[in-house]
């Protein structure tokens, strides 16, 4: 068991297993009922944790979902290291495509990110989620710069946004299938304007 502080500053004891149970319950409920159907009370019932305790740790369902998105093992990211920028970005983009198209990840990502456009509170937590992901991806770009594949002033966030945005638009908004070569074509297209010496 470890001691942490809730968002209200109070101390709480919570082991990793219990936290994962709470996050799993949150994401299961999101997948089953969408953001509108997600409630702290429902999470309390699924996880076996008293709802007043959950409200003390996370004062709203937006805060709880934000913590679940960042803290869950289901959406964990191991930054790729294929030895090339092209390979690393293809691996990264394939992870995004899989997250948007294959359950159970798609049952979590699509409703959560879609709801962020309607809920300013959730949008704050989704921004934190993406900031965390970008920080984990940073070594990928540092290695590419060291190898001479990217200029030192390249913008990693822009590169990620261009690639992830293409996947989001294709899958969620256009609702079109992702062709077998979509990932490699998307990465090559972006890198033509970003890689040094091209």
C-alpha positions as CSV (number, residue, x, y, z in Angstrom):
1,X,0.0,0.0,0.0
2,X,1.2,3.5,-0.8
3,X,0.2,6.9,0.6
4,X,-0.9,9.5,-1.9
5,X,-2.9,12.7,-1.9
6,X,-6.3,13.1,-3.4
7,X,-7.2,16.2,-5.5
8,X,-8.5,17.8,-2.3
9,X,-5.1,17.5,-0.7
10,X,-6.2,14.8,1.8
11,X,-4.0,11.8,2.4
12,X,-5.2,8.4,1.2
13,X,-3.8,4.9,1.2
14,X,-4.2,3.1,-2.1
15,X,-2.3,0.2,-3.5
16,X,-1.7,-0.1,-7.3
17,X,-4.1,-3.1,-7.4
18,X,-7.0,-1.1,-6.0
19,X,-6.3,1.9,-8.2
20,X,-6.3,-0.4,-11.3
21,X,-9.6,-1.9,-10.1
22,X,-11.1,1.6,-9.9
23,X,-9.7,2.6,-13.3
24,X,-10.9,-0.7,-14.9
25,X,-14.4,-0.1,-13.5
26,X,-14.4,3.4,-14.9
27,X,-13.3,2.4,-18.4
28,X,-15.6,-0.6,-18.4
29,X,-18.6,1.7,-17.6
30,X,-17.4,4.2,-20.2
31,X,-17.3,1.4,-22.8
32,X,-20.7,0.1,-21.9
33,X,-22.6,3.3,-21.5
34,X,-20.6,6.2,-23.0
35,X,-19.5,9.3,-21.2
36,X,-23.1,10.4,-20.5
37,X,-23.8,7.1,-18.8
38,X,-20.6,7.1,-16.8
39,X,-21.2,8.0,-13.1
40,X,-19.1,8.0,-10.0
41,X,-21.8,6.0,-8.3
42,X,-21.6,3.4,-11.1
43,X,-17.9,3.1,-10.7
44,X,-18.3,2.7,-6.9
45,X,-20.6,-0.2,-7.4
46,X,-18.4,-1.9,-10.0
47,X,-15.2,-1.4,-8.0
48,X,-16.5,-2.0,-4.5
49,X,-15.2,1.3,-3.3
50,X,-17.6,3.7,-1.4
51,X,-18.7,6.5,-3.6
52,X,-17.9,9.1,-0.9
53,X,-14.3,7.8,-0.9
54,X,-14.2,8.2,-4.7
55,X,-15.6,11.7,-4.5
56,X,-12.9,12.6,-2.0
57,X,-10.2,11.3,-4.3
58,X,-11.7,12.6,-7.5
59,X,-14.4,15.3,-7.2
60,X,-16.1,14.6,-10.5
61,X,-16.5,11.9,-13.2
62,X,-14.3,14.0,-15.4
63,X,-11.5,14.0,-12.9
64,X,-11.9,10.2,-12.4
65,X,-11.9,9.5,-16.1
66,X,-8.9,11.6,-16.6
67,X,-7.0,9.7,-13.9
68,X,-8.2,6.4,-15.4
69,X,-7.0,7.4,-18.9
70,X,-3.5,8.3,-17.6
71,X,-3.2,5.6,-15.0
72,X,-4.7,2.5,-16.7
73,X,-2.5,-0.3,-18.0
74,X,-4.9,-0.7,-20.9
75,X,-3.6,2.4,-22.6
76,X,0.0,2.1,-21.6
77,X,2.6,3.1,-24.1
78,X,6.1,1.7,-24.6
79,X,7.8,4.1,-27.0
80,X,9.2,2.2,-30.0
81,X,12.9,2.0,-30.7
82,X,13.2,0.4,-34.2
83,X,16.4,2.2,-35.1
84,X,14.9,4.6,-37.5
85,X,12.5,7.6,-37.3
86,X,10.4,6.1,-40.1
87,X,10.1,2.8,-38.2
88,X,9.4,4.4,-34.8
89,X,6.7,6.7,-36.2
90,X,5.1,3.8,-38.1
91,X,5.0,1.8,-34.9
92,X,3.6,4.8,-33.0
93,X,0.9,5.5,-35.6
94,X,-0.1,1.8,-35.8
95,X,-0.6,1.9,-32.0
96,X,-3.0,4.9,-32.5
97,X,-4.9,3.1,-35.4
98,X,-5.3,0.0,-33.3
99,X,-6.5,2.1,-30.3
100,X,-9.1,3.7,-32.5
101,X,-10.3,0.5,-34.3
102,X,-9.8,-2.6,-32.1
103,X,-11.8,-3.2,-28.9
104,X,-11.4,-2.9,-26.1
105,X,-9.2,0.1,-26.7
106,X,-11.6,1.7,-29.3
107,X,-14.5,1.3,-26.8
108,X,-12.5,3.6,-24.5
109,X,-10.6,6.0,-26.7
110,X,-13.4,7.1,-29.1
111,X,-16.1,7.9,-26.5
112,X,-13.6,9.5,-24.1
113,X,-11.9,11.7,-26.7
114,X,-15.2,12.5,-28.3
115,X,-16.7,13.6,-25.0
116,X,-13.9,16.0,-24.4
117,X,-15.3,18.3,-27.1
118,X,-18.5,18.6,-25.1
119,X,-17.1,18.7,-21.6
120,X,-14.6,21.5,-20.7
121,X,-13.8,19.7,-17.5
122,X,-12.9,16.4,-19.2
123,X,-11.0,18.4,-21.9
124,X,-8.6,19.5,-19.2
125,X,-7.9,15.9,-18.2
126,X,-7.6,14.7,-21.8
127,X,-5.0,17.4,-22.4
128,X,-3.1,16.0,-19.4
129,X,-3.3,12.5,-20.9
130,X,-1.9,13.7,-24.2
131,X,0.9,15.7,-22.4
132,X,1.8,12.5,-20.6
133,X,1.9,10.5,-23.9
134,X,4.0,13.1,-25.6
135,X,6.5,13.2,-22.7
136,X,6.8,9.4,-23.0
137,X,7.4,9.7,-26.8
138,X,10.1,12.4,-26.4
139,X,13.0,9.9,-26.5
140,X,12.0,8.8,-29.9
141,X,12.5,12.3,-31.3
142,X,15.7,12.8,-29.3
143,X,17.2,9.7,-30.9
144,X,16.1,10.8,-34.3
145,X,17.8,14.2,-33.9
146,X,21.0,12.5,-32.6
147,X,21.0,10.3,-35.7
148,X,20.5,13.3,-38.0
149,X,17.1,12.3,-39.2
150,X,15.4,15.4,-37.7
151,X,16.7,18.9,-37.4
152,X,17.2,20.1,-33.8
153,X,14.3,22.6,-34.2
154,X,11.7,19.9,-35.3
155,X,8.4,20.1,-33.4
156,X,7.6,16.6,-32.0
157,X,4.1,17.7,-31.0
158,X,3.3,18.8,-34.6
159,X,4.6,15.5,-36.0
160,X,2.5,13.5,-33.6
161,X,-0.6,15.6,-34.2
162,X,-0.3,15.3,-38.0
163,X,-0.1,11.5,-37.8
164,X,-2.6,10.9,-35.0
165,X,-4.9,13.5,-36.5
166,X,-4.9,11.7,-39.8
167,X,-5.8,8.5,-38.1
168,X,-8.6,10.1,-36.1
169,X,-10.0,11.8,-39.1
170,X,-9.9,8.7,-41.3
171,X,-11.4,6.3,-38.6
172,X,-13.7,8.4,-36.5
173,X,-14.9,11.3,-38.7
174,X,-14.8,9.9,-42.2
175,X,-15.5,6.3,-40.9
176,X,-13.4,4.8,-43.6
177,X,-11.4,1.6,-43.5
178,X,-7.7,2.0,-42.9
179,X,-5.8,0.6,-45.9
180,X,-2.9,-1.8,-45.3
181,X,-0.4,0.8,-46.4
182,X,-2.1,3.8,-44.6
183,X,0.5,3.9,-41.8
184,X,3.6,3.8,-43.9
185,X,2.1,6.3,-46.5
186,X,1.1,8.7,-43.7
187,X,4.5,8.6,-42.1
188,X,6.4,9.0,-45.4
189,X,4.1,12.0,-46.4
190,X,4.8,13.8,-43.1
191,X,8.5,13.1,-43.1
192,X,9.0,14.5,-46.6
193,X,8.6,17.9,-45.1
194,X,10.4,17.1,-41.7
195,X,13.4,14.9,-42.4
196,X,16.8,16.5,-43.0
197,X,18.3,16.1,-46.4
198,X,15.1,15.3,-48.3
